[in-house]
Amino acid sequence: MATIQHQVWIDAPCSKVYEALSRTESMGRWWAPQTPVQTEAGLVLEHTAGPEHGVVRLKVLQQVPDRRVEWECISTHPESSPASGWTGTRIRFEISERKAPSWMAAAGASKMAVLDFHHSGWDETSEYLGFCSFAWGQVLQNLKQVCESPGS
């Protein structure tokens, strides 16, 4: 099984990054508006990826304030959709704090958040693995911009 991995350095407190990842209202600012659904199995986040993809359903497995968010993709999608590779995979966001490097400290930052992203459980032969890795990089860039915005 393959894992998509990214690390993003964010000039913001860990609490702000966690809020952006864990609150459905905040998630729509950097990714897609989510609808929370309480099920017998727990909280599930849903968003429509478009008519050719269907509804993406992510079961919330864990939320540790300011440290970690983890989901499991429980939806199925047509084989023609890049989301078809998501079924059964897990998406994990690990947040930690580190001292800002000197080139950031000069701009006034003393600490920063480090986001380690893992989307695991991929079939390594999936035709969509590279596409989704690139797409996650873009989405995580959006997250970084939202978290670093003064008004957010």
Rosetta constraint file for C-alpha pairs under 8 A:
AtomPair CA 1 CA 120 HARMONIC 7.43 0.50
AtomPair CA 1 CA 121 HARMONIC 5.26 0.50
AtomPair CA 1 CA 122 HARMONIC 5.31 0.50
AtomPair CA 1 CA 123 HARMONIC 5.32 0.50
AtomPair CA 1 CA 124 HARMONIC 5.70 0.50
AtomPair CA 2 CA 120 HARMONIC 6.18 0.50
AtomPair CA 2 CA 121 HARMONIC 5.90 0.50
AtomPair CA 2 CA 122 HARMONIC 4.82 0.50
AtomPair CA 2 CA 123 HARMONIC 6.13 0.50
AtomPair CA 2 CA 124 HARMONIC 5.08 0.50
AtomPair CA 3 CA 118 HARMONIC 6.32 0.50
AtomPair CA 3 CA 119 HARMONIC 5.44 0.50
AtomPair CA 3 CA 120 HARMONIC 4.16 0.50
AtomPair CA 3 CA 121 HARMONIC 6.28 0.50
AtomPair CA 3 CA 122 HARMONIC 6.16 0.50
AtomPair CA 4 CA 117 HARMONIC 7.83 0.50
AtomPair CA 4 CA 118 HARMONIC 5.59 0.50
AtomPair CA 4 CA 119 HARMONIC 4.97 0.50
AtomPair CA 4 CA 120 HARMONIC 6.35 0.50
AtomPair CA 4 CA 129 HARMONIC 7.85 0.50
AtomPair CA 4 CA 133 HARMONIC 5.83 0.50
AtomPair CA 5 CA 116 HARMONIC 7.40 0.50
AtomPair CA 5 CA 117 HARMONIC 5.48 0.50
AtomPair CA 5 CA 118 HARMONIC 4.70 0.50
AtomPair CA 5 CA 119 HARMONIC 6.61 0.50
AtomPair CA 5 CA 133 HARMONIC 7.81 0.50
AtomPair CA 6 CA 116 HARMONIC 6.08 0.50
AtomPair CA 6 CA 117 HARMONIC 5.11 0.50
AtomPair CA 6 CA 118 HARMONIC 6.84 0.50
AtomPair CA 6 CA 137 HARMONIC 7.06 0.50
AtomPair CA 7 CA 114 HARMONIC 6.97 0.50
AtomPair CA 7 CA 115 HARMONIC 5.58 0.50
AtomPair CA 7 CA 116 HARMONIC 4.61 0.50
AtomPair CA 7 CA 117 HARMONIC 6.10 0.50
AtomPair CA 8 CA 114 HARMONIC 5.84 0.50
AtomPair CA 8 CA 115 HARMONIC 5.09 0.50
AtomPair CA 8 CA 116 HARMONIC 6.65 0.50
AtomPair CA 8 CA 140 HARMONIC 7.43 0.50
AtomPair CA 8 CA 141 HARMONIC 7.95 0.50
AtomPair CA 8 CA 144 HARMONIC 7.44 0.50
AtomPair CA 9 CA 112 HARMONIC 6.96 0.50
AtomPair CA 9 CA 113 HARMONIC 6.02 0.50
AtomPair CA 9 CA 114 HARMONIC 4.70 0.50
AtomPair CA 9 CA 115 HARMONIC 6.38 0.50
AtomPair CA 9 CA 144 HARMONIC 7.85 0.50
AtomPair CA 10 CA 112 HARMONIC 5.82 0.50
AtomPair CA 10 CA 113 HARMONIC 5.11 0.50
AtomPair CA 10 CA 114 HARMONIC 6.13 0.50
AtomPair CA 10 CA 115 HARMONIC 7.47 0.50
AtomPair CA 10 CA 144 HARMONIC 5.76 0.50
AtomPair CA 10 CA 147 HARMONIC 7.28 0.50
AtomPair CA 10 CA 148 HARMONIC 6.85 0.50
AtomPair CA 11 CA 109 HARMONIC 6.98 0.50
AtomPair CA 11 CA 111 HARMONIC 7.48 0.50
AtomPair CA 11 CA 112 HARMONIC 4.88 0.50
AtomPair CA 11 CA 113 HARMONIC 6.39 0.50
AtomPair CA 11 CA 147 HARMONIC 7.73 0.50
AtomPair CA 11 CA 148 HARMONIC 5.84 0.50
AtomPair CA 12 CA 16 HARMONIC 6.55 0.50
AtomPair CA 12 CA 17 HARMONIC 7.17 0.50
AtomPair CA 12 CA 111 HARMONIC 7.86 0.50
AtomPair CA 12 CA 112 HARMONIC 5.60 0.50
AtomPair CA 12 CA 113 HARMONIC 5.99 0.50
AtomPair CA 12 CA 147 HARMONIC 6.21 0.50
AtomPair CA 12 CA 148 HARMONIC 5.74 0.50
AtomPair CA 13 CA 17 HARMONIC 6.76 0.50
AtomPair CA 13 CA 97 HARMONIC 7.78 0.50
AtomPair CA 13 CA 111 HARMONIC 7.59 0.50
AtomPair CA 13 CA 112 HARMONIC 6.18 0.50
AtomPair CA 13 CA 113 HARMONIC 5.84 0.50
AtomPair CA 14 CA 18 HARMONIC 6.10 0.50
AtomPair CA 14 CA 66 HARMONIC 5.33 0.50
AtomPair CA 14 CA 67 HARMONIC 7.35 0.50
AtomPair CA 14 CA 95 HARMONIC 6.43 0.50
AtomPair CA 14 CA 96 HARMONIC 6.72 0.50
AtomPair CA 14 CA 97 HARMONIC 6.57 0.50
AtomPair CA 14 CA 112 HARMONIC 7.56 0.50
AtomPair CA 14 CA 113 HARMONIC 5.22 0.50
AtomPair CA 14 CA 114 HARMONIC 7.99 0.50
AtomPair CA 15 CA 19 HARMONIC 6.12 0.50
AtomPair CA 15 CA 65 HARMONIC 7.40 0.50
AtomPair CA 15 CA 66 HARMONIC 4.82 0.50
AtomPair CA 16 CA 20 HARMONIC 6.32 0.50
AtomPair CA 16 CA 66 HARMONIC 7.92 0.50
AtomPair CA 16 CA 147 HARMONIC 6.36 0.50
AtomPair CA 17 CA 21 HARMONIC 6.38 0.50
AtomPair CA 17 CA 66 HARMONIC 7.37 0.50
AtomPair CA 17 CA 95 HARMONIC 7.68 0.50
AtomPair CA 17 CA 113 HARMONIC 7.56 0.50
AtomPair CA 17 CA 147 HARMONIC 6.09 0.50
AtomPair CA 18 CA 22 HARMONIC 5.96 0.50
AtomPair CA 18 CA 65 HARMONIC 6.58 0.50
AtomPair CA 18 CA 66 HARMONIC 4.99 0.50
AtomPair CA 18 CA 67 HARMONIC 6.99 0.50
AtomPair CA 18 CA 68 HARMONIC 7.42 0.50
AtomPair CA 18 CA 69 HARMONIC 7.76 0.50
AtomPair CA 18 CA 95 HARMONIC 7.46 0.50
AtomPair CA 19 CA 23 HARMONIC 5.70 0.50
AtomPair CA 19 CA 26 HARMONIC 7.10 0.50
AtomPair CA 19 CA 66 HARMONIC 7.80 0.50
AtomPair CA 20 CA 26 HARMONIC 4.95 0.50
AtomPair CA 20 CA 27 HARMONIC 5.75 0.50
AtomPair CA 20 CA 143 HARMONIC 7.54 0.50
AtomPair CA 20 CA 147 HARMONIC 7.25 0.50
AtomPair CA 21 CA 26 HARMONIC 7.19 0.50
AtomPair CA 21 CA 27 HARMONIC 6.08 0.50
AtomPair CA 21 CA 69 HARMONIC 7.07 0.50
AtomPair CA 22 CA 26 HARMONIC 7.71 0.50
AtomPair CA 22 CA 27 HARMONIC 7.43 0.50
AtomPair CA 22 CA 63 HARMONIC 7.25 0.50
AtomPair CA 22 CA 69 HARMONIC 6.95 0.50
AtomPair CA 23 CA 27 HARMONIC 6.32 0.50
AtomPair CA 24 CA 28 HARMONIC 6.84 0.50
AtomPair CA 24 CA 33 HARMONIC 6.96 0.50
AtomPair CA 24 CA 34 HARMONIC 5.41 0.50
AtomPair CA 24 CA 35 HARMONIC 6.95 0.50
AtomPair CA 24 CA 36 HARMONIC 7.07 0.50
AtomPair CA 24 CA 45 HARMONIC 7.98 0.50
AtomPair CA 25 CA 29 HARMONIC 7.61 0.50
AtomPair CA 25 CA 33 HARMONIC 7.06 0.50
AtomPair CA 25 CA 34 HARMONIC 7.36 0.50
AtomPair CA 26 CA 30 HARMONIC 7.47 0.50
AtomPair CA 27 CA 31 HARMONIC 5.78 0.50
AtomPair CA 27 CA 32 HARMONIC 6.28 0.50
AtomPair CA 27 CA 33 HARMONIC 6.16 0.50
AtomPair CA 27 CA 34 HARMONIC 6.83 0.50
AtomPair CA 28 CA 32 HARMONIC 4.41 0.50
AtomPair CA 28 CA 33 HARMONIC 3.75 0.50
AtomPair CA 28 CA 34 HARMONIC 6.47 0.50
AtomPair CA 29 CA 33 HARMONIC 7.44 0.50
AtomPair CA 29 CA 146 HARMONIC 7.15 0.50
AtomPair CA 30 CA 139 HARMONIC 6.68 0.50
AtomPair CA 30 CA 140 HARMONIC 7.83 0.50
AtomPair CA 30 CA 142 HARMONIC 5.08 0.50
AtomPair CA 30 CA 143 HARMONIC 4.99 0.50
AtomPair CA 30 CA 146 HARMONIC 6.52 0.50
AtomPair CA 31 CA 139 HARMONIC 6.09 0.50
AtomPair CA 31 CA 142 HARMONIC 7.40 0.50
AtomPair CA 31 CA 143 HARMONIC 7.60 0.50
AtomPair CA 32 CA 47 HARMONIC 6.66 0.50
AtomPair CA 33 CA 47 HARMONIC 6.33 0.50
AtomPair CA 34 CA 45 HARMONIC 5.84 0.50
AtomPair CA 34 CA 46 HARMONIC 5.36 0.50
AtomPair CA 34 CA 47 HARMONIC 5.07 0.50
AtomPair CA 35 CA 45 HARMONIC 5.59 0.50
AtomPair CA 35 CA 46 HARMONIC 5.05 0.50
AtomPair CA 35 CA 47 HARMONIC 6.34 0.50
AtomPair CA 36 CA 43 HARMONIC 6.75 0.50
AtomPair CA 36 CA 44 HARMONIC 5.83 0.50
AtomPair CA 36 CA 45 HARMONIC 4.67 0.50
AtomPair CA 36 CA 46 HARMONIC 6.41 0.50
AtomPair CA 37 CA 43 HARMONIC 5.85 0.50
AtomPair CA 37 CA 44 HARMONIC 5.13 0.50
AtomPair CA 37 CA 45 HARMONIC 6.21 0.50
AtomPair CA 37 CA 46 HARMONIC 7.40 0.50
AtomPair CA 38 CA 42 HARMONIC 5.82 0.50
AtomPair CA 38 CA 43 HARMONIC 4.67 0.50
AtomPair CA 38 CA 44 HARMONIC 6.26 0.50
AtomPair CA 39 CA 43 HARMONIC 6.02 0.50
AtomPair CA 39 CA 44 HARMONIC 6.97 0.50
AtomPair CA 42 CA 59 HARMONIC 7.16 0.50
AtomPair CA 42 CA 60 HARMONIC 7.19 0.50
AtomPair CA 43 CA 59 HARMONIC 6.02 0.50
AtomPair CA 43 CA 60 HARMONIC 5.61 0.50
AtomPair CA 44 CA 57 HARMONIC 6.39 0.50
AtomPair CA 44 CA 58 HARMONIC 5.41 0.50
AtomPair CA 44 CA 59 HARMONIC 4.28 0.50
AtomPair CA 44 CA 60 HARMONIC 5.82 0.50
AtomPair CA 45 CA 57 HARMONIC 5.69 0.50
AtomPair CA 45 CA 58 HARMONIC 5.05 0.50
AtomPair CA 45 CA 59 HARMONIC 6.32 0.50
AtomPair CA 45 CA 60 HARMONIC 7.23 0.50
AtomPair CA 46 CA 55 HARMONIC 6.54 0.50
AtomPair CA 46 CA 56 HARMONIC 5.55 0.50
AtomPair CA 46 CA 57 HARMONIC 4.63 0.50
AtomPair CA 46 CA 58 HARMONIC 6.41 0.50
AtomPair CA 47 CA 55 HARMONIC 5.63 0.50
AtomPair CA 47 CA 56 HARMONIC 5.42 0.50
AtomPair CA 47 CA 57 HARMONIC 6.93 0.50
AtomPair CA 48 CA 53 HARMONIC 7.83 0.50
AtomPair CA 48 CA 54 HARMONIC 6.00 0.50
AtomPair CA 48 CA 55 HARMONIC 4.42 0.50
AtomPair CA 48 CA 56 HARMONIC 6.13 0.50
AtomPair CA 49 CA 53 HARMONIC 5.64 0.50
AtomPair CA 49 CA 54 HARMONIC 5.91 0.50
AtomPair CA 49 CA 55 HARMONIC 5.99 0.50
AtomPair CA 49 CA 56 HARMONIC 6.58 0.50
AtomPair CA 50 CA 54 HARMONIC 5.88 0.50
AtomPair CA 50 CA 55 HARMONIC 7.63 0.50
AtomPair CA 52 CA 78 HARMONIC 7.62 0.50
AtomPair CA 52 CA 81 HARMONIC 6.78 0.50
AtomPair CA 53 CA 77 HARMONIC 5.93 0.50
AtomPair CA 53 CA 78 HARMONIC 6.57 0.50
AtomPair CA 53 CA 81 HARMONIC 5.45 0.50
AtomPair CA 53 CA 82 HARMONIC 7.82 0.50
AtomPair CA 53 CA 83 HARMONIC 6.61 0.50
AtomPair CA 54 CA 77 HARMONIC 6.35 0.50
AtomPair CA 55 CA 75 HARMONIC 7.24 0.50
AtomPair CA 56 CA 73 HARMONIC 7.41 0.50
AtomPair CA 56 CA 74 HARMONIC 7.94 0.50
AtomPair CA 56 CA 75 HARMONIC 5.72 0.50
AtomPair CA 56 CA 76 HARMONIC 7.82 0.50
AtomPair CA 56 CA 83 HARMONIC 7.82 0.50
AtomPair CA 57 CA 73 HARMONIC 5.87 0.50
AtomPair CA 57 CA 74 HARMONIC 5.62 0.50
AtomPair CA 57 CA 75 HARMONIC 5.03 0.50
AtomPair CA 58 CA 71 HARMONIC 5.67 0.50
AtomPair CA 58 CA 72 HARMONIC 5.35 0.50
AtomPair CA 58 CA 73 HARMONIC 4.53 0.50
AtomPair CA 58 CA 74 HARMONIC 5.93 0.50
AtomPair CA 58 CA 75 HARMONIC 7.38 0.50
AtomPair CA 59 CA 71 HARMONIC 5.32 0.50
AtomPair CA 59 CA 72 HARMONIC 5.09 0.50
AtomPair CA 59 CA 73 HARMONIC 6.33 0.50
AtomPair CA 59 CA 74 HARMONIC 6.59 0.50
AtomPair CA 60 CA 69 HARMONIC 7.89 0.50
AtomPair CA 60 CA 70 HARMONIC 6.20 0.50
AtomPair CA 60 CA 71 HARMONIC 4.56 0.50
AtomPair CA 60 CA 72 HARMONIC 6.67 0.50
AtomPair CA 61 CA 69 HARMONIC 7.75 0.50
AtomPair CA 61 CA 70 HARMONIC 5.40 0.50
AtomPair CA 61 CA 71 HARMONIC 5.20 0.50
AtomPair CA 61 CA 72 HARMONIC 6.77 0.50
AtomPair CA 62 CA 68 HARMONIC 7.26 0.50
AtomPair CA 62 CA 69 HARMONIC 5.53 0.50
AtomPair CA 62 CA 70 HARMONIC 5.06 0.50
AtomPair CA 62 CA 71 HARMONIC 7.08 0.50
AtomPair CA 63 CA 67 HARMONIC 7.98 0.50
AtomPair CA 63 CA 68 HARMONIC 5.70 0.50
AtomPair CA 63 CA 69 HARMONIC 4.55 0.50
AtomPair CA 63 CA 70 HARMONIC 6.62 0.50
AtomPair CA 64 CA 68 HARMONIC 4.99 0.50
AtomPair CA 64 CA 69 HARMONIC 6.46 0.50
AtomPair CA 66 CA 95 HARMONIC 6.60 0.50
AtomPair CA 66 CA 96 HARMONIC 7.97 0.50
AtomPair CA 67 CA 94 HARMONIC 5.86 0.50
AtomPair CA 67 CA 95 HARMONIC 4.66 0.50
AtomPair CA 67 CA 96 HARMONIC 6.34 0.50
AtomPair CA 68 CA 92 HARMONIC 7.29 0.50
AtomPair CA 68 CA 93 HARMONIC 5.55 0.50
AtomPair CA 68 CA 94 HARMONIC 4.66 0.50
AtomPair CA 68 CA 95 HARMONIC 5.89 0.50
AtomPair CA 69 CA 92 HARMONIC 5.85 0.50
AtomPair CA 69 CA 93 HARMONIC 5.19 0.50
AtomPair CA 69 CA 94 HARMONIC 6.82 0.50
AtomPair CA 70 CA 90 HARMONIC 7.06 0.50
AtomPair CA 70 CA 91 HARMONIC 5.61 0.50
AtomPair CA 70 CA 92 HARMONIC 4.33 0.50
AtomPair CA 70 CA 93 HARMONIC 6.28 0.50
AtomPair CA 71 CA 90 HARMONIC 5.64 0.50
AtomPair CA 71 CA 91 HARMONIC 5.17 0.50
AtomPair CA 71 CA 92 HARMONIC 6.51 0.50
AtomPair CA 72 CA 88 HARMONIC 6.41 0.50
AtomPair CA 72 CA 89 HARMONIC 5.82 0.50
AtomPair CA 72 CA 90 HARMONIC 4.42 0.50
AtomPair CA 72 CA 91 HARMONIC 6.29 0.50
AtomPair CA 73 CA 86 HARMONIC 6.11 0.50
AtomPair CA 73 CA 87 HARMONIC 5.34 0.50
AtomPair CA 73 CA 88 HARMONIC 5.37 0.50
AtomPair CA 73 CA 89 HARMONIC 5.61 0.50
AtomPair CA 73 CA 90 HARMONIC 6.32 0.50
AtomPair CA 73 CA 91 HARMONIC 7.86 0.50
AtomPair CA 74 CA 87 HARMONIC 5.81 0.50
AtomPair CA 74 CA 88 HARMONIC 5.95 0.50
AtomPair CA 75 CA 87 HARMONIC 5.90 0.50
AtomPair CA 76 CA 83 HARMONIC 7.88 0.50
AtomPair CA 76 CA 84 HARMONIC 6.30 0.50
AtomPair CA 76 CA 86 HARMONIC 7.91 0.50
AtomPair CA 76 CA 87 HARMONIC 5.69 0.50
AtomPair CA 77 CA 81 HARMONIC 6.49 0.50
AtomPair CA 77 CA 83 HARMONIC 6.07 0.50
AtomPair CA 77 CA 84 HARMONIC 4.69 0.50
AtomPair CA 77 CA 87 HARMONIC 7.80 0.50
AtomPair CA 78 CA 83 HARMONIC 7.95 0.50
AtomPair CA 78 CA 84 HARMONIC 5.97 0.50
AtomPair CA 79 CA 84 HARMONIC 5.48 0.50
AtomPair CA 80 CA 84 HARMONIC 7.38 0.50
AtomPair CA 82 CA 86 HARMONIC 7.83 0.50
AtomPair CA 82 CA 128 HARMONIC 5.31 0.50
AtomPair CA 82 CA 131 HARMONIC 7.74 0.50
AtomPair CA 82 CA 132 HARMONIC 7.08 0.50
AtomPair CA 83 CA 87 HARMONIC 7.52 0.50
AtomPair CA 85 CA 122 HARMONIC 6.65 0.50
AtomPair CA 85 CA 123 HARMONIC 7.32 0.50
AtomPair CA 85 CA 126 HARMONIC 6.68 0.50
AtomPair CA 85 CA 128 HARMONIC 6.72 0.50
AtomPair CA 85 CA 129 HARMONIC 7.53 0.50
AtomPair CA 86 CA 122 HARMONIC 7.16 0.50
AtomPair CA 88 CA 121 HARMONIC 7.06 0.50
AtomPair CA 89 CA 119 HARMONIC 6.84 0.50
AtomPair CA 89 CA 120 HARMONIC 5.63 0.50
AtomPair CA 89 CA 121 HARMONIC 4.67 0.50
AtomPair CA 89 CA 122 HARMONIC 6.34 0.50
AtomPair CA 90 CA 118 HARMONIC 7.84 0.50
AtomPair CA 90 CA 119 HARMONIC 5.57 0.50
AtomPair CA 90 CA 120 HARMONIC 5.27 0.50
AtomPair CA 90 CA 121 HARMONIC 6.48 0.50
AtomPair CA 91 CA 117 HARMONIC 7.51 0.50
AtomPair CA 91 CA 118 HARMONIC 5.78 0.50
AtomPair CA 91 CA 119 HARMONIC 4.35 0.50
AtomPair CA 91 CA 120 HARMONIC 6.46 0.50
AtomPair CA 92 CA 117 HARMONIC 5.81 0.50
AtomPair CA 92 CA 118 HARMONIC 5.15 0.50
AtomPair CA 92 CA 119 HARMONIC 6.35 0.50
AtomPair CA 93 CA 115 HARMONIC 6.52 0.50
AtomPair CA 93 CA 116 HARMONIC 5.83 0.50
AtomPair CA 93 CA 117 HARMONIC 4.77 0.50
AtomPair CA 93 CA 118 HARMONIC 6.63 0.50
AtomPair CA 94 CA 115 HARMONIC 5.65 0.50
AtomPair CA 94 CA 116 HARMONIC 5.01 0.50
AtomPair CA 94 CA 117 HARMONIC 6.44 0.50
AtomPair CA 95 CA 113 HARMONIC 6.56 0.50
AtomPair CA 95 CA 114 HARMONIC 5.69 0.50
AtomPair CA 95 CA 115 HARMONIC 4.72 0.50
AtomPair CA 95 CA 116 HARMONIC 6.46 0.50
AtomPair CA 96 CA 113 HARMONIC 5.67 0.50
AtomPair CA 96 CA 114 HARMONIC 5.20 0.50
AtomPair CA 96 CA 115 HARMONIC 6.66 0.50
AtomPair CA 97 CA 111 HARMONIC 6.79 0.50
AtomPair CA 97 CA 112 HARMONIC 5.70 0.50
AtomPair CA 97 CA 113 HARMONIC 4.61 0.50
AtomPair CA 97 CA 114 HARMONIC 5.91 0.50
AtomPair CA 98 CA 111 HARMONIC 5.71 0.50
AtomPair CA 98 CA 112 HARMONIC 5.60 0.50
AtomPair CA 98 CA 113 HARMONIC 6.40 0.50
AtomPair CA 98 CA 114 HARMONIC 7.00 0.50
AtomPair CA 99 CA 110 HARMONIC 6.02 0.50
AtomPair CA 99 CA 111 HARMONIC 4.48 0.50
AtomPair CA 99 CA 112 HARMONIC 6.26 0.50
AtomPair CA 100 CA 104 HARMONIC 5.83 0.50
AtomPair CA 100 CA 105 HARMONIC 5.73 0.50
AtomPair CA 100 CA 109 HARMONIC 6.21 0.50
AtomPair CA 100 CA 110 HARMONIC 5.21 0.50
AtomPair CA 100 CA 111 HARMONIC 4.71 0.50
AtomPair CA 100 CA 112 HARMONIC 5.52 0.50
AtomPair CA 101 CA 105 HARMONIC 6.05 0.50
AtomPair CA 102 CA 106 HARMONIC 6.17 0.50
AtomPair CA 103 CA 107 HARMONIC 7.35 0.50
AtomPair CA 104 CA 108 HARMONIC 6.94 0.50
AtomPair CA 104 CA 109 HARMONIC 5.82 0.50
AtomPair CA 104 CA 110 HARMONIC 7.80 0.50
AtomPair CA 105 CA 109 HARMONIC 4.56 0.50
AtomPair CA 105 CA 110 HARMONIC 5.42 0.50
AtomPair CA 122 CA 126 HARMONIC 7.35 0.50
AtomPair CA 122 CA 129 HARMONIC 7.30 0.50
AtomPair CA 124 CA 129 HARMONIC 7.18 0.50
AtomPair CA 125 CA 129 HARMONIC 7.78 0.50
AtomPair CA 127 CA 131 HARMONIC 8.00 0.50
AtomPair CA 128 CA 132 HARMONIC 5.94 0.50
AtomPair CA 129 CA 133 HARMONIC 6.14 0.50
AtomPair CA 130 CA 134 HARMONIC 6.27 0.50
AtomPair CA 131 CA 135 HARMONIC 6.19 0.50
AtomPair CA 132 CA 136 HARMONIC 5.99 0.50
AtomPair CA 133 CA 137 HARMONIC 6.35 0.50
AtomPair CA 134 CA 138 HARMONIC 6.52 0.50
AtomPair CA 135 CA 139 HARMONIC 6.24 0.50
AtomPair CA 136 CA 140 HARMONIC 5.95 0.50
AtomPair CA 137 CA 141 HARMONIC 6.21 0.50
AtomPair CA 138 CA 142 HARMONIC 6.45 0.50
AtomPair CA 139 CA 143 HARMONIC 6.40 0.50
AtomPair CA 140 CA 144 HARMONIC 6.20 0.50
AtomPair CA 141 CA 145 HARMONIC 6.29 0.50
AtomPair CA 142 CA 146 HARMONIC 6.22 0.50
AtomPair CA 143 CA 147 HARMONIC 6.14 0.50
AtomPair CA 144 CA 148 HARMONIC 6.09 0.50
AtomPair CA 145 CA 149 HARMONIC 6.09 0.50
AtomPair CA 146 CA 152 HARMONIC 6.56 0.50
AtomPair CA 147 CA 152 HARMONIC 6.70 0.50
AtomPair CA 148 CA 152 HARMONIC 7.87 0.50
